[in-house]
Amino acid sequence: MSVVVIGGDYLGGIEKNLYSLGVTELLHISGRKALDKNKISLPKATAFVLIFTDYVNHGTARTVKYIAKSRSVPLIYAKRSWRAVEEKLRLGNIAGIRIN
């Protein structure tokens, strides 16, 4: 399962926790600079896109939203903390993700 993470300079333990949930490929784009929106590409097997709301440029977030919606890829918006991400994943019922 492939996941695209937008925002944040450093993922820390979030990356490790996503891999423990079954993620096999993780693409991270910092999203802080306006030019980062040009780097966005979603792999075909993307299960969901995770956007860190407190560490992303508005233009980049808008571009990601447009691309994800055009491909019917679920979007998850969360703060950059594992607790916030875990809560959003639990509420979002993303296929392939099991949180105990």
N, CA, C and O atoms as a GROMACS GRO file, in nm:
protein
  400
    1MET      N    1   0.085  -0.116   0.000
    1MET     CA    2   0.000   0.000   0.000
    1MET      C    3   0.090   0.123   0.000
    1MET      O    4   0.188   0.131   0.074
    2SER      N    5   0.055   0.217  -0.083
    2SER     CA    6   0.132   0.339  -0.101
    2SER      C    7   0.061   0.456  -0.034
    2SER      O    8  -0.061   0.468  -0.041
    3VAL      N    9   0.138   0.543   0.032
    3VAL     CA   10   0.084   0.660   0.099
    3VAL      C   11   0.169   0.781   0.061
    3VAL      O   12   0.291   0.772   0.053
    4VAL      N   13   0.103   0.893   0.038
    4VAL     CA   14   0.172   1.019   0.011
    4VAL      C   15   0.148   1.110   0.130
    4VAL      O   16   0.034   1.132   0.171
    5VAL      N   17   0.257   1.162   0.187
    5VAL     CA   18   0.249   1.252   0.301
    5VAL      C   19   0.295   1.390   0.255
    5VAL      O   20   0.404   1.406   0.201
    6ILE      N   21   0.209   1.490   0.279
    6ILE     CA   22   0.239   1.627   0.240
    6ILE      C   23   0.248   1.711   0.366
    6ILE      O   24   0.156   1.713   0.448
    7GLY      N   25   0.360   1.782   0.382
    7GLY     CA   26   0.377   1.871   0.496
    7GLY      C   27   0.476   1.817   0.597
    7GLY      O   28   0.498   1.696   0.605
    8GLY      N   29   0.535   1.906   0.672
    8GLY     CA   30   0.633   1.866   0.773
    8GLY      C   31   0.769   1.845   0.711
    8GLY      O   32   0.782   1.785   0.604
    9ASP      N   33   0.870   1.896   0.778
    9ASP     CA   34   1.006   1.878   0.729
    9ASP      C   35   1.059   1.740   0.762
    9ASP      O   36   1.138   1.682   0.688
   10TYR      N   37   1.015   1.687   0.874
   10TYR     CA   38   1.066   1.560   0.926
   10TYR      C   39   0.948   1.483   0.984
   10TYR      O   40   0.870   1.538   1.060
   11LEU      N   41   0.936   1.356   0.948
   11LEU     CA   42   0.820   1.277   0.992
   11LEU      C   43   0.840   1.212   1.128
   11LEU      O   44   0.742   1.184   1.198
   12GLY      N   45   0.964   1.189   1.167
   12GLY     CA   46   0.989   1.127   1.298
   12GLY      C   47   0.926   0.990   1.310
   12GLY      O   48   0.938   0.908   1.219
   13GLY      N   49   0.860   0.964   1.420
   13GLY     CA   50   0.800   0.833   1.448
   13GLY      C   51   0.676   0.805   1.365
   13GLY      O   52   0.632   0.690   1.358
   14ILE      N   53   0.620   0.906   1.302
   14ILE     CA   54   0.500   0.885   1.220
   14ILE      C   55   0.530   0.791   1.105
   14ILE      O   56   0.448   0.705   1.071
   15GLU      N   57   0.646   0.805   1.045
   15GLU     CA   58   0.685   0.718   0.934
   15GLU      C   59   0.692   0.573   0.980
   15GLU      O   60   0.638   0.484   0.914
   16LYS      N   61   0.756   0.549   1.092
   16LYS     CA   62   0.768   0.413   1.147
   16LYS      C   63   0.631   0.354   1.178
   16LYS      O   64   0.605   0.237   1.151
   17ASN      N   65   0.543   0.435   1.236
   17ASN     CA   66   0.410   0.388   1.270
   17ASN      C   67   0.326   0.357   1.147
   17ASN      O   68   0.247   0.262   1.148
   18LEU      N   69   0.341   0.435   1.042
   18LEU     CA   70   0.268   0.405   0.918
   18LEU      C   71   0.315   0.273   0.857
   18LEU      O   72   0.233   0.194   0.809
   19TYR      N   73   0.447   0.249   0.860
   19TYR     CA   74   0.498   0.121   0.809
   19TYR      C   75   0.446   0.004   0.891
   19TYR      O   76   0.421  -0.103   0.837
   20SER      N   77   0.429   0.024   1.021
   20SER     CA   78   0.377  -0.084   1.106
   20SER      C   79   0.230  -0.114   1.077
   20SER      O   80   0.181  -0.222   1.111
   21LEU      N   81   0.159  -0.020   1.014
   21LEU     CA   82   0.019  -0.042   0.978
   21LEU      C   83   0.003  -0.108   0.842
   21LEU      O   84  -0.110  -0.137   0.800
   22GLY      N   85   0.113  -0.133   0.772
   22GLY     CA   86   0.104  -0.202   0.645
   22GLY      C   87   0.143  -0.120   0.524
   22GLY      O   88   0.129  -0.166   0.410
   23VAL      N   89   0.189   0.000   0.545
   23VAL     CA   90   0.233   0.084   0.433
   23VAL      C   91   0.363   0.027   0.379
   23VAL      O   92   0.455  -0.002   0.456
   24THR      N   93   0.372   0.010   0.248
   24THR     CA   94   0.492  -0.043   0.187
   24THR      C   95   0.575   0.064   0.117
   24THR      O   96   0.697   0.052   0.104
   25GLU      N   97   0.508   0.168   0.071
   25GLU     CA   98   0.577   0.277   0.002
   25GLU      C   99   0.526   0.410   0.056
   25GLU      O  100   0.405   0.432   0.063
   26LEU      N  101   0.618   0.497   0.096
   26LEU     CA  102   0.581   0.627   0.151
   26LEU      C  103   0.654   0.735   0.076
   26LEU      O  104   0.777   0.736   0.069
   27LEU      N  105   0.578   0.827   0.018
   27LEU     CA  106   0.635   0.941  -0.054
   27LEU      C  107   0.608   1.065   0.030
   27LEU      O  108   0.493   1.094   0.063
   28HIS      N  109   0.714   1.139   0.067
   28HIS     CA  110   0.700   1.257   0.152
   28HIS      C  111   0.743   1.381   0.076
   28HIS      O  112   0.852   1.386   0.019
   29ILE      N  113   0.655   1.482   0.076
   29ILE     CA  114   0.685   1.612   0.017
   29ILE      C  115   0.665   1.715   0.126
   29ILE      O  116   0.559   1.720   0.188
   30SER      N  117   0.767   1.798   0.152
   30SER     CA  118   0.759   1.890   0.265
   30SER      C  119   0.643   1.988   0.252
   30SER      O  120   0.576   2.016   0.352
   31GLY      N  121   0.617   2.041   0.135
   31GLY     CA  122   0.501   2.126   0.113
   31GLY      C  123   0.508   2.264   0.174
   31GLY      O  124   0.408   2.335   0.178
   32ARG      N  125   0.624   2.304   0.221
   32ARG     CA  126   0.636   2.436   0.284
   32ARG      C  127   0.656   2.547   0.182
   32ARG      O  128   0.610   2.660   0.202
   33LYS      N  129   0.724   2.517   0.074
   33LYS     CA  130   0.755   2.618  -0.026
   33LYS      C  131   0.651   2.615  -0.138
   33LYS      O  132   0.593   2.510  -0.167
   34ALA      N  133   0.628   2.728  -0.200
   34ALA     CA  134   0.530   2.738  -0.306
   34ALA      C  135   0.564   2.647  -0.424
   34ALA      O  136   0.474   2.596  -0.491
   35LEU      N  137   0.693   2.626  -0.449
   35LEU     CA  138   0.734   2.542  -0.562
   35LEU      C  139   0.714   2.393  -0.535
   35LEU      O  140   0.722   2.312  -0.628
   36ASP      N  141   0.688   2.355  -0.411
   36ASP     CA  142   0.665   2.213  -0.380
   36ASP      C  143   0.542   2.158  -0.451
   36ASP      O  144   0.532   2.038  -0.474
   37LYS      N  145   0.448   2.245  -0.486
   37LYS     CA  146   0.328   2.196  -0.554
   37LYS      C  147   0.361   2.139  -0.692
   37LYS      O  148   0.283   2.061  -0.747
   38ASN      N  149   0.476   2.178  -0.747
   38ASN     CA  150   0.518   2.124  -0.877
   38ASN      C  151   0.576   1.984  -0.865
   38ASN      O  152   0.589   1.914  -0.966
   39LYS      N  153   0.612   1.942  -0.744
   39LYS     CA  154   0.674   1.811  -0.722
   39LYS      C  155   0.571   1.701  -0.696
   39LYS      O  156   0.608   1.584  -0.684
   40ILE      N  157   0.445   1.736  -0.686
   40ILE     CA  158   0.343   1.640  -0.645
   40ILE      C  159   0.310   1.544  -0.756
   40ILE      O  160   0.273   1.583  -0.867
   41SER      N  161   0.322   1.416  -0.724
   41SER     CA  162   0.278   1.309  -0.813
   41SER      C  163   0.229   1.196  -0.725
   41SER      O  164   0.296   1.156  -0.630
   42LEU      N  165   0.113   1.144  -0.757
   42LEU     CA  166   0.056   1.035  -0.679
   42LEU      C  167   0.078   0.904  -0.753
   42LEU      O  168   0.035   0.889  -0.867
   43PRO      N  169   0.145   0.807  -0.689
   43PRO     CA  170   0.158   0.676  -0.752
   43PRO      C  171   0.019   0.614  -0.776
   43PRO      O  172  -0.076   0.648  -0.706
   44LYS      N  173   0.009   0.526  -0.872
   44LYS     CA  174  -0.121   0.467  -0.906
   44LYS      C  175  -0.183   0.390  -0.791
   44LYS      O  176  -0.306   0.387  -0.778
   45ALA      N  177  -0.102   0.328  -0.708
   45ALA     CA  178  -0.154   0.244  -0.600
   45ALA      C  179  -0.165   0.321  -0.468
   45ALA      O  180  -0.154   0.261  -0.361
   46THR      N  181  -0.186   0.451  -0.474
   46THR     CA  182  -0.193   0.531  -0.352
   46THR      C  183  -0.322   0.500  -0.277
   46THR      O  184  -0.431   0.515  -0.332
   47ALA      N  185  -0.308   0.457  -0.151
   47ALA     CA  186  -0.425   0.425  -0.068
   47ALA      C  187  -0.489   0.551  -0.014
   47ALA      O  188  -0.612   0.562  -0.010
   48PHE      N  189  -0.408   0.648   0.028
   48PHE     CA  190  -0.458   0.775   0.078
   48PHE      C  191  -0.348   0.878   0.080
   48PHE      O  192  -0.229   0.845   0.072
   49VAL      N  193  -0.388   1.004   0.091
   49VAL     CA  194  -0.295   1.115   0.102
   49VAL      C  195  -0.314   1.176   0.240
   49VAL      O  196  -0.426   1.207   0.281
   50LEU      N  197  -0.204   1.192   0.312
   50LEU     CA  198  -0.205   1.250   0.445
   50LEU      C  199  -0.145   1.389   0.437
   50LEU      O  200  -0.030   1.406   0.395
   51ILE      N  201  -0.223   1.491   0.477
   51ILE     CA  202  -0.177   1.629   0.473
   51ILE      C  203  -0.165   1.680   0.615
   51ILE      O  204  -0.262   1.679   0.691
   52PHE      N  205  -0.045   1.725   0.651
   52PHE     CA  206  -0.023   1.786   0.782
   52PHE      C  207  -0.063   1.932   0.774
   52PHE      O  208   0.006   2.012   0.710
   53THR      N  209  -0.172   1.968   0.837
   53THR     CA  210  -0.231   2.100   0.822
   53THR      C  211  -0.145   2.211   0.882
   53THR      O  212  -0.152   2.325   0.838
   54ASP      N  213  -0.065   2.179   0.982
   54ASP     CA  214   0.014   2.284   1.046
   54ASP      C  215   0.151   2.305   0.980
   54ASP      O  216   0.227   2.391   1.024
   55TYR      N  217   0.183   2.228   0.878
   55TYR     CA  218   0.313   2.241   0.812
   55TYR      C  219   0.302   2.232   0.660
   55TYR      O  220   0.379   2.159   0.597
   56VAL      N  221   0.207   2.304   0.600
   56VAL     CA  222   0.194   2.296   0.456
   56VAL      C  223   0.153   2.432   0.400
   56VAL      O  224   0.078   2.507   0.463
   57ASN      N  225   0.203   2.462   0.280
   57ASN     CA  226   0.168   2.583   0.207
   57ASN      C  227   0.026   2.567   0.152
   57ASN      O  228  -0.010   2.459   0.106
   58HIS      N  229  -0.053   2.672   0.156
   58HIS     CA  230  -0.193   2.665   0.112
   58HIS      C  231  -0.206   2.626  -0.035
   58HIS      O  232  -0.294   2.549  -0.071
   59GLY      N  233  -0.120   2.680  -0.119
   59GLY     CA  234  -0.125   2.646  -0.261
   59GLY      C  235  -0.095   2.499  -0.286
   59GLY      O  236  -0.157   2.436  -0.371
   60THR      N  237   0.000   2.445  -0.210
   60THR     CA  238   0.034   2.304  -0.223
   60THR      C  239  -0.084   2.217  -0.178
   60THR      O  240  -0.118   2.118  -0.243
   61ALA      N  241  -0.147   2.254  -0.067
   61ALA     CA  242  -0.262   2.179  -0.017
   61ALA      C  243  -0.376   2.179  -0.119
   61ALA      O  244  -0.441   2.077  -0.140
   62ARG      N  245  -0.399   2.293  -0.180
   62ARG     CA  246  -0.504   2.304  -0.282
   62ARG      C  247  -0.475   2.215  -0.402
   62ARG      O  248  -0.564   2.148  -0.454
   63THR      N  249  -0.349   2.214  -0.446
   63THR     CA  250  -0.310   2.132  -0.561
   63THR      C  251  -0.326   1.983  -0.530
   63THR      O  252  -0.376   1.907  -0.613
   64VAL      N  253  -0.281   1.942  -0.411
   64VAL     CA  254  -0.294   1.802  -0.371
   64VAL      C  255  -0.440   1.761  -0.364
   64VAL      O  256  -0.477   1.653  -0.408
   65LYS      N  257  -0.522   1.847  -0.309
   65LYS     CA  258  -0.665   1.819  -0.298
   65LYS      C  259  -0.726   1.797  -0.436
   65LYS      O  260  -0.803   1.703  -0.457
   66TYR      N  261  -0.692   1.882  -0.530
   66TYR     CA  262  -0.743   1.870  -0.666
   66TYR      C  263  -0.700   1.739  -0.731
   66TYR      O  264  -0.782   1.669  -0.790
   67ILE      N  265  -0.572   1.705  -0.720
   67ILE     CA  266  -0.519   1.582  -0.782
   67ILE      C  267  -0.582   1.459  -0.718
   67ILE      O  268  -0.623   1.367  -0.788
   68ALA      N  269  -0.590   1.458  -0.586
   68ALA     CA  270  -0.645   1.342  -0.515
   68ALA      C  271  -0.793   1.322  -0.548
   68ALA      O  272  -0.837   1.210  -0.571
   69LYS      N  273  -0.868   1.430  -0.550
   69LYS     CA  274  -1.011   1.418  -0.581
   69LYS      C  275  -1.033   1.372  -0.725
   69LYS      O  276  -1.126   1.296  -0.751
   70SER      N  277  -0.949   1.416  -0.817
   70SER     CA  278  -0.965   1.374  -0.957
   70SER      C  279  -0.936   1.226  -0.975
   70SER      O  280  -0.984   1.164  -1.070
   71ARG      N  281  -0.857   1.168  -0.885
   71ARG     CA  282  -0.825   1.024  -0.891
   71ARG      C  283  -0.902   0.943  -0.788
   71ARG      O  284  -0.880   0.822  -0.776
   72SER      N  285  -0.993   1.006  -0.715
   72SER     CA  286  -1.073   0.941  -0.610
   72SER      C  287  -0.987   0.877  -0.502
   72SER      O  288  -1.017   0.768  -0.454
   73VAL      N  289  -0.881   0.946  -0.463
   73VAL     CA  290  -0.793   0.901  -0.356
   73VAL      C  291  -0.836   0.973  -0.228
   73VAL      O  292  -0.847   1.096  -0.229
   74PRO      N  293  -0.859   0.901  -0.118
   74PRO     CA  294  -0.901   0.966   0.006
   74PRO      C  295  -0.794   1.061   0.060
   74PRO      O  296  -0.674   1.035   0.052
   75LEU      N  297  -0.841   1.172   0.117
   75LEU     CA  298  -0.754   1.272   0.180
   75LEU      C  299  -0.776   1.267   0.330
   75LEU      O  300  -0.889   1.256   0.377
   76ILE      N  301  -0.667   1.276   0.404
   76ILE     CA  302  -0.675   1.284   0.549
   76ILE      C  303  -0.597   1.407   0.592
   76ILE      O  304  -0.479   1.421   0.560
   77TYR      N  305  -0.664   1.495   0.665
   77TYR     CA  306  -0.602   1.615   0.718
   77TYR      C  307  -0.580   1.596   0.866
   77TYR      O  308  -0.673   1.561   0.939
   78ALA      N  309  -0.457   1.618   0.913
   78ALA     CA  310  -0.426   1.601   1.055
   78ALA      C  311  -0.309   1.691   1.093
   78ALA      O  312  -0.232   1.736   1.008
   79LYS      N  313  -0.297   1.716   1.223
   79LYS     CA  314  -0.178   1.784   1.274
   79LYS      C  315  -0.062   1.686   1.271
   79LYS      O  316  -0.083   1.565   1.259
   80ARG      N  317   0.060   1.736   1.281
   80ARG     CA  318   0.176   1.649   1.273
   80ARG      C  319   0.206   1.586   1.410
   80ARG      O  320   0.304   1.621   1.476
   81SER      N  321   0.121   1.493   1.449
   81SER     CA  322   0.144   1.412   1.568
   81SER      C  323   0.081   1.277   1.542
   81SER      O  324  -0.022   1.268   1.476
   82TRP      N  325   0.142   1.171   1.594
   82TRP     CA  326   0.089   1.038   1.566
   82TRP      C  327  -0.051   1.022   1.623
   82TRP      O  328  -0.135   0.957   1.562
   83ARG      N  329  -0.077   1.081   1.738
   83ARG     CA  330  -0.210   1.069   1.798
   83ARG      C  331  -0.317   1.127   1.706
   83ARG      O  332  -0.423   1.066   1.689
   84ALA      N  333  -0.291   1.242   1.647
   84ALA     CA  334  -0.387   1.305   1.555
   84ALA      C  335  -0.404   1.222   1.429
   84ALA      O  336  -0.516   1.204   1.380
   85VAL      N  337  -0.294   1.170   1.375
   85VAL     CA  338  -0.300   1.087   1.254
   85VAL      C  339  -0.377   0.959   1.282
   85VAL      O  340  -0.463   0.920   1.203
   86GLU      N  341  -0.348   0.895   1.393
   86GLU     CA  342  -0.415   0.770   1.429
   86GLU      C  343  -0.566   0.791   1.443
   86GLU      O  344  -0.644   0.709   1.397
   87GLU      N  345  -0.605   0.900   1.506
   87GLU     CA  346  -0.747   0.930   1.523
   87GLU      C  347  -0.816   0.950   1.389
   87GLU      O  348  -0.925   0.897   1.367
   88LYS      N  349  -0.752   1.024   1.300
   88LYS     CA  350  -0.811   1.049   1.167
   88LYS      C  351  -0.819   0.921   1.085
   88LYS      O  352  -0.916   0.900   1.012
   89LEU      N  353  -0.718   0.834   1.096
   89LEU     CA  354  -0.722   0.707   1.024
   89LEU      C  355  -0.834   0.619   1.076
   89LEU      O  356  -0.902   0.552   0.998
   90ARG      N  357  -0.854   0.619   1.206
   90ARG     CA  358  -0.960   0.539   1.266
   90ARG      C  359  -1.096   0.589   1.219
   90ARG      O  360  -1.185   0.509   1.188
   91LEU      N  361  -1.114   0.720   1.214
   91LEU     CA  362  -1.243   0.778   1.171
   91LEU      C  363  -1.266   0.766   1.021
   91LEU      O  364  -1.380   0.757   0.976
   92GLY      N  365  -1.156   0.764   0.943
   92GLY     CA  366  -1.167   0.763   0.799
   92GLY      C  367  -1.197   0.627   0.738
   92GLY      O  368  -1.238   0.620   0.622
   93ASN      N  369  -1.178   0.519   0.813
   93ASN     CA  370  -1.202   0.383   0.762
   93ASN      C  371  -1.134   0.359   0.628
   93ASN      O  372  -1.200   0.322   0.530
   94ILE      N  373  -1.004   0.382   0.623
   94ILE     CA  374  -0.927   0.362   0.501
   94ILE      C  375  -0.905   0.213   0.480
   94ILE      O  376  -0.863   0.142   0.572
   95ALA      N  377  -0.933   0.166   0.361
   95ALA     CA  378  -0.916   0.023   0.331
   95ALA      C  379  -0.773  -0.019   0.347
   95ALA      O  380  -0.682   0.049   0.298
   96GLY      N  381  -0.749  -0.130   0.415
   96GLY     CA  382  -0.616  -0.183   0.434
   96GLY      C  383  -0.548  -0.138   0.561
   96GLY      O  384  -0.443  -0.192   0.597
   97ILE      N  385  -0.605  -0.040   0.631
   97ILE     CA  386  -0.546   0.010   0.755
   97ILE      C  387  -0.626  -0.046   0.873
   97ILE      O  388  -0.747  -0.027   0.883
   98ARG      N  389  -0.556  -0.114   0.961
   98ARG     CA  390  -0.619  -0.164   1.083
   98ARG      C  391  -0.548  -0.106   1.203
   98ARG      O  392  -0.428  -0.125   1.222
   99ILE      N  393  -0.623  -0.034   1.283
   99ILE     CA  394  -0.568   0.026   1.404
   99ILE      C  395  -0.633  -0.041   1.523
   99ILE      O  396  -0.756  -0.044   1.536
  100ASN      N  397  -0.549  -0.093   1.609
  100ASN     CA  398  -0.600  -0.162   1.727
  100ASN      C  399  -0.622  -0.067   1.840
  100ASN      O  400  -0.665  -0.107   1.948
   0.00000   0.00000   0.00000
